[in-house]
């Protein structure tokens, strides 16, 4: 048995009672917090689970069979930040488990894909989600920019997920650097964005121009950016509450 469990979007207090019950049934508990960095107090979570939790790195999750090998022999739980299936890595793990004849139980939790509604934007008006990676030496991927160009053309909102450890300020600098490279006039100092930081905790949401947002300290990670599309008048009215 493999329990795939989301911890929720902010800290260990977001986890559901159903998830705690599953942790108590499990003989082994693994966790990863790199795909969705959350402020989990591991000691407090272990107290609720009544057993130790082994935190895995990316290689252990994606390239080794640690979780599946355990689940073949005993009830095993796998904890992830946000929802249990927000990342494609976790969907692949579930698929591999089922191919191996392992029973899988998914226990869902809050994630950025629903919590972003705290900005006042209507969820059904979001289009393709885009990830923004850190540029590498001799490699500056432009795909996020071209995808954003396509999204903007639809008039819908875009959720921009930032690379692990990336602040909204750094993301804005990357977007402006991409603009200099691509020259499609998508991002200027006057372009309006929404920055959402540490949602589910002491949520901080700002709606302003890139010029003003660059100067803002958004505090603890994670940060997320939304590029708004065509705003409904109720969305526009709500967003006014987040202007400086």
Helices and strands as residue ranges (DSSP letters): E 2-6, G 12-14, H 17-25, E 28-32, H 42-49, E 54-55, H 58-62, H 66-73, E 76-80, H 88-99, E 104-107, H 112-115, G 116-119, G 123-125, E 130-132, H 143-154, E 158-162, H 168-182, E 192-197, E 204-209, H 210-213, E 223-227, H 233-239, G 240-242
